[in-house]
Amino acid sequence: MLNFYYESNRVGVQRLARGNTLVGLDVGSSKVAVIVGEMGLDGQIQVVGFGSVYSAGIRKGNVVDIENTVRAIEAAIEKAEQMSGRPIDGGYVSITGTSISSLNNRGVVAVANPEQEIVPEDVERVLQAARVIALPHDRRIIHVIPRQYIVDGNDSILDPVGMMGSRLEVETHIVTITNAAVVNLLKCCEKAGFHPQELVLNAYASGEAVLFPAEKELGVVVVDIGGGTTDIAIFEQGTLWYTSVLPVGGDYITSDLAVGLRTPLTQAEIIKKEFGGTLPENTSDSEMVEVPSVGGRDTFRVSRKMIASIIEPRVQEILGLIKNKLDSSGYQGVLPGGVVLTGGTALTEGIAELAAKILQKPVRIGYPEGVGGLADVIHSPVYATGVGLLLYGAKRSQDVSDHDEGLSLKGVVGKVRKWIQDLF
């Protein structure tokens, strides 16, 4: 049987090509967010609704409580439906977790056309050839991303269709994950009445929303620091080159504050968002914050400088782990685009300055761009992945090949259901 995601990717594009509504479902460790967009006549996505709720069933990117996750997805969908006035039954879903891994691989085929003109079927065959890798029985592929095509030894080709040649090669970046992580997430989506069109790696989606084309071409790193994980992605020549996921995130900062200030986790999260900083030397020692004690019997006051002194060591540790990953990635470029921080933790005051010092690269905070409508409502690093899912889906709609357009919607939906049943 062909890999589920290779086939369902094409199915997702089919469904999208027949309508103008896009839906992104970001299932994270700290929140579940649904963003609804519409493709305008000018090709720009107009955000028409969104819903975001606290996530209680996800830890470090993995489903740990199916019922709580289902309830969170249902609640986020309900909010998005109310705001947009549109029913939601499926869309693109983000995925992350410590079981994510990646590698680069090459595929080679002979051009089948007697006239030696490369056609879409040749591209499909060479991508299939690149997928032939030794995988443990408990893992599956979620992305096969072309880095470049090579025709008769001529490299750096982005789209070989229509070119003449006898030998077609492709260099790809392949992302894999455990079957269990995929099945658990799909099960939650289906129980919530949400039918996934495709699973998309968090950092890959975030890169679509926060990166400029010039950055992706020259070389840049996206670092998405979420609640339970930190997703790292290196882009070069306009495409993904390297990915990795660290099992640390903003939840560790919240836990440190709860212990250091002896306050409940919920209050520590509020303090982190409203008063947190990473540079004690630049923080006022006279500005005081009211902190509820455990049990809520009384409150006490601490300075913002003390709060920053608790946050700084943990952020330094996370940034140190990111630097180690970049150093061991095998990437040989100089990354002139620097580092783009996104995700909720990227809003922590002073984190860009601290990251520039530790990573020794230019650093900026990445805000989602490229959409209209309610863009101002979701213009935050918190929603970078959700917006990126919409932009990713819009790109996929442009890649529909002529022979795919003949498939009936009924047959497509039936295939999706069968592939999901095969997984379960």
N, C-alpha and C positions, 0 to 999 in steps of 0.2 A: 504493500500500500504506500502511495506517495505520502510524504510528510504532511501532516495536518495543516501546518501553517503555510506551506508553499501553496497548497490548494485553496485554503480559506482566505489567503490574502487576495487571490484573484476573485473569489466570491464577494469579499467585502467591497472591492472596487466595482464589481457588477452592480451591487445594490446602490452604491453611491452614485454611479453614473446615471441611474434612472431617477434621481431626485436631486434636490438642491439643499437638503438639510444635512448637517454634519453634527455628530455628537461625540464628545470626548469624555471618558470616564476615568478619572485619576483616583486609583485606590491606593492610598498611602497609609503609613503607620500613624500619622497624626490626624488626617482628615480624609474624607471621601468627597470628591467634587465632581459634579457633572456640568459641562459647558455645552450649550447648544448654539450652533451657528448656521447661517444661511449663505449660500453662494450668490452674490449679486451678479447683475448682468455684466459688470466690469471685471468680474473674476475675484473681487475682494470678499473676504468672509465678514459678514456682519453678525456679531454676537447678539443673540436675541433672548438669552436666558441662561441662568446658572443656579446651581444649588450646592451648598457646602455644609457638611455636618462633621461632627467629631467621629473619629474612627476608633472603635473599641475592639475590633476583632483581628487587627493586623499588627504583627510585631516583626520588626526588622524586614519589612517587605513581604513576609509570609503570612498566610492565613493561619491563625491559631484558634479562632472561634468562628465557625461557619455561620451560626445564627446571628451573632452580633454584626458580622460583616454584611450579611444579607439585609438586616434591618437598616444599617447605615446606607447601603446602596439604594434601598427603596426610599428612604427619607430624602436623600440627595436628588433622586429622580423626581420625586413629588414636588420638591421646591423648584426644580428647573422647569417642570411642566407647567406649574402655576405661573411662573414668570414669563415663559415663552408662549404659552397658550397652545403648545403643540404636544401631541402624544410622543413618548419616547419608548422605543422598543429595542434599540440596539445602537452600536457605534464602535468606536475605537477605544481600547482599554490599555492603560499603562501597566507595566509589570516591572518589578525589581526584586531584589532579594540576594542573599549571600550565596545562593546556588548558581547565580549568573556567572558564566565564563565565556571567553571568546578566543578566537584564533584567526589567522589569515591563511587562506588556501587558494590554489590556482586550478583552473579547469582549462582543458584544451580539446577542441573538436575540429574536424575538417568541414569546410563549407560544403553543404549538400547540393546547392544549386549548380547545375552544369555550367551556367554562365558565370559562376563564382561571384554572384552578387549576394551579399549577406542580407538575410531576411529575419523577421522576428523569431521564427522557429529556430534559427541557428543560435540566436542569443539565448533562447530558452534552454536549448540543449547544452550550451556551454555552462550556463548557471547550474544546471542539473549535475554536470560533471564536477563542478567545484564543490557540490554538496556531498560528494562521496568521500566521507571521512570516517574514521573509526570512532564510534561513540559508544559509551557504556549503555547497557540496555535501559537504564533508568534516566536517560537524558534525551532531549530532543532539540531540534533547531527551531529558533523563532525568527531569526533574521539571516538572510544571505544578501549582503550589501556589496554591489560592485564598486571596487576602488578605481579600476581602470580596465579598458579593453586593449588588446594587442592584436593587430592584424598584420600577418606576415612579418612580424618583428617590429612593426611600428607601434610604439606605445603611447600612453597618455591620451587614448581615445575615449571619449565619454559616451558616445552613441555610435556603434558601428553599422547600424541598419542603413542599407543603401550603398555601402562602400564595397569595393571589389577586393577579393582576396581568396586564398585557398585554405588558410589556417587562421582560426579564431581562438584567442586565449582571453581569459579574464582573471584578474586578481580580486579576490573577495574578502570581506570581513564577515565572519560567521559568529553569531551569538547563540549560545545554547543555555538551557536551563533544565532542571530536573522535571520529570513527568509529574511528580506529586505536586509541585508548586503550580504547574499549569492546570492540572485537573481540579485542584482545590479552588483556584480563582475562577475557573470556568463554571464550576458547580455553584459558587456563590452568585455569579452573574445570572445564570439560568434560573436559579430559585427566586431571584429578585425580578424576573421577567425582562432581563436585559440580555440581548443576543449579541455577543461579541463579533464584530466583523474582522478584527485583527488585534493581536497583542503587540504592543509597541514598547520597546525598552525606554524607561524613564528618561535617561540622559539624552537619548536620541531624539525623543519628542521635545524635551526642553531646548535642545540645540536648535530645532526648527523655529522656536519662538523667540529666542534671545540673541541669536547670532546674526551678524551682518554677513552678506555673501563674501565680502573681501576677507573677513576673518576666517571663514571656513576654507577659503582658497589658500591663504597664506599659511595657516596652521594656528589652532587655538584649542584651549582646553575648557570644556564645560564641567563645572563642579556643582552638582545639585545636592545640597545638604538638606535632607528631609528630616523627619522626626526620628526614624529608626535606622536609616541607611544614608550613605553618601555615595552618589553615583558619579563616576568619572568617565568622560568621553573626550578623546582627541579627534579633532577634525582636521583634514588637510586635503587640498585639491578638491574642495567642495563636498567631500564625503567622509564617512566615519572610518577612522583608522584603528582605534583602540578603545576598549571599554573595560571597566572594572567597577565592582560594588564593594564598599567597605561597610562592615556591620556596626557603624557608629553614626550618631546624628544628634539632632537637637534635644532628643529625650534625655541624653546623658547630661546635658547642661541643666535641664530642669531638675533632674535627680540630684545633682550636686547642690543646686540652690536649696532644694527641699531639706537636704541633710545639713548644709552649712548654716541655713537660717532657722532650722527647726520649724518648718511650716509645711502644710499639706502640699501635695504635688500640684493640685489645681491652682493654688495660690502662687506656687513657685513658677508655674507656666505664665500666669498673668504678670508677675513681677519681671520675668525674663523679657516678655514682649514689650512691656511699657517702660521699663527702667533699665534694661540690660545694656551692658557695654563690654568691650573687650580691652580697653586701654585705661587701667586705673590712674595712670599718671595724667591723663587728660580729662579725668572725671572729677566733679566737684565733691569735696569732702564735707561741705556744709549743707548740701541738698539731701534732705532726709525722706525716707519712704516708710509708710506704715505697713508692718508685716504682721498678719494674723498668726498666732501660735497654733501648734497642733491641738486639736480639740476645740479651737475657737473660743477659749475662755477669755483671752485677753489679747492685746496687740502690743507690739514694741516697735521702736524706730531704729532703722539702720541707714547708713549713708549710701549713696549711689556708688561711691568709691569702693566700699566693702563689697557691694554686689558685683562690681566689675572685677574685683580681685578674686572672686570665686569663679566667675565665668572664664576669665583669661586662660588659666592653665588647661582647662578642658578644650577650649578652642585651639590652643597651641598644639595639643595632642592630636586633634583631628587634622589640622593642617600639616603636622609632621607626618602622619600616615599618608596623606595625599601626596606629599613630596616623595615619600618612599615609593609609592606606586608609579609616579611619573618617572622617577629615576630608573625603575626596573622594567618599564614598559617596552624598552627596546627602540623607542622613537629617537631618531637621530637629528631631527630638525631643531630649529631654534625657537619655534613658536612665537613669531612676531605678533600674533594676535593676543598673546598673553593668556590670562585666566579670566573666565567669566563665572562669577559666583551667582547661583540662583537657589530657589527653595526658601522655605520659611526662615531658616537660620541666617540666610544672607542679609536679612533686615537688621541683624544685631549691630548696634552702633560701633563703628571702628573696625569691623571685621575685614574690610577691604585693605585698610592700612596694615593690619597685622598679617594678612595673607601675603601682601606684596613683600613684606620683610622676610617671611619664612620661605615662601616659594621662590623668591628672587625673580619675579616676573611682574609685568604690569597686571593689575587686577581692577576689574570693574564689576559692579552689581548688574546682573542681567534682568531686565524687565521685559515681559512679553510684548512683542510688536507685530505689526502686519495684519491686524484685524480692526474692524470698525464697530459701529453699533454701540453696545455697552462696554466698549473697550476700557473706558475710564474706571468702571466698576471692578474689572478684573486685572487692572494694570498694577500687578504686584508679583514679585518673584514667587509668591505662594502658588500662583496659578500658571506658572510657566509651562508645566507639563500638560495641563489641561488645554491651554491654547495651542501648544505644540501638536497635540493630537489632532486638532482641527486642521492645522496647516499641513500636517502629514497626510491626513485624509484627502485634502484638496489636491495635493500632488499625486496621490495614488489615482485619483479620478482622471488625471490627464494621461495615465499610462495604459488605459484600456486598449487592447489590440482589437483589430477588426474582427478576427474570428471569435473572440470572446463575446462580442456584442450580439451574436446570434443566440446565446443561451437564454432560455426562458427563466423568469423569476421563480416560478414554481419549482423547476428542476434545481436551481441554485440553492434555494432554501432547503430542499430535501437533502442535498449533498451535505450542507453544513450540519444538519441534524444528525445525519449518519456518521460523520466524522467525530462529532462530539460524543455520540454513543460508543464509537469505537474506543475513544480515549477512556471513557468510564468503564 
